[in-house]
Amino acid sequence: MKISKKALASFAGSTALALVAVFVPTSGTVFAADNAAQDGINAANPGGNVPQNLFTGSNPLFTTIVNVLLFVIGAISVIMLIIGGIRYTVSAGDSGNVTAAKNTIMYAIIGLVIAFLAFAIVNWVLGALTK
């Protein structure tokens, strides 16, 4: 069984989302080039009521969203690992099916490693930036 384009695109999208979550700037610093944008934000929000629990606080929203998404990616990787094992078991020695099952297992392990690393990196970066 070949890996479908939809499954590959879904995995690539999940990986990209995890990587974007790692590199999203989380500081509130406004640079000189962003002054016009900040003025527009201030005009649209005259009271200055910016949610304080987006990146900091007792239950930061960004951290919660990233952790849930990374948990889902990890769970999908474990499910694909199980499916790969089942495919390997029922391959009946057919070399094409064995190779496909091994590829499924390999990609599932790679996805699991990426999910764990992304989880660790995101929590480390957010912890360092919010102190």
N, C-alpha and C positions, 0 to 999 in steps of 0.2 A: 504494500500500500504506500503510495506516494504522499508526501505532505502537500496538502492543498494550498493553493495560493492564498485563500482566505485565512487559513490557520497561520501561514507564514507572515502575512500582513498583520494579523492580530498580534502575533508575538513581537514583530518589529515595532508596532505601534506602542505596545506595552513597555518595551524596552526604551523606546524614545521618550515616553512619558516619564519613566523613572529617571532617565538621564536629565531631562528638562527640570524635573523636581530638584535635582542635585544642584543645578547651576542657576536657578532662579535667584536673583538678588533679593535679599530679605531685609536689607537695612533701609531706614527711612531717609537716608541722605539724599539731598537734592543737589545735583551738579549744576554748574552755571548754564549749560545748554538746556537744561530742563526748567529754567525759571518761568518761561512762558506757559509751559504745561502746568506747573505748580500754581501759577496765577489763575489759570482756568479752573483748576480743581478747587482753589480757595473761593472763587466766585460762585461755583456751583454748590459749595458746601460752606455757607457763610458762618455757620455756628462752629465749624471745626470739629464736629462730632465724628471722629474717626474711631472705628472699633479698636479697642486696645487689645483684644484677645485674638487678633489675627495671627500674630507670630509669638506673642508672649502672653503671660497670664497663667491661670491655673489649668486651663484646657485650651491650648492654642488650636485654632481652626485649621491652619495650614498643616501643622504636624499631624493632626488627626486624619485629614484627607490623604496625605501622603502615606501614612502608616496603613490605612485601610487598603489603598490601591496596591501597595507593595505586598500586603498579606494576600490579596486576591491573585496577584501574579505568582507568588510562591505556591499558593494552593493549586493553581492551574498547572504549574510545573510538576508538582507531586502527582497530580492526576495523570498527566501525560507520561510520567515515569512508570506508573502502574499500568497504563495502557500499553506502553512499549514492552513491559515485561510479559504481559498477557500475549501480545502479538508474537514475541519471541518464543514463548512456550508452545503456541499453537501453529508455529510455522511449518512443522513437520519436515524440517530439514531442507526446505526449498531455499536455495541461496538468495533469491531475490527478496523473499519475505524476511529472511534472517537479516539481510543487509538493511532493509527498511526498518525493522524493529530496532536494530542497533543504532540507526540514525535517530530514531524517535527517542531512545534512551539517552543518547549523547546530547541532543538538543534540549531535552528536559533537564538534564544535569546542568548544562550551560545556563539555561534560564533560571534555575534554582540558585546557582552561584551568583548570577547577576542580581537577582532579587535580594539575596542576603547582603551583598556588597552595597547595593543602593540603599537598603534600609540602614545599614551601619553608617554610610557616608552622610545621608540626609540627617539622621539624628545627631551625628557628630557636628556637622556644619551648623545646624540650627541651635544646638547646645552652645557652641562657641560664639555664635552671633548674638544670642539672647542674654548672655551673662553681662 
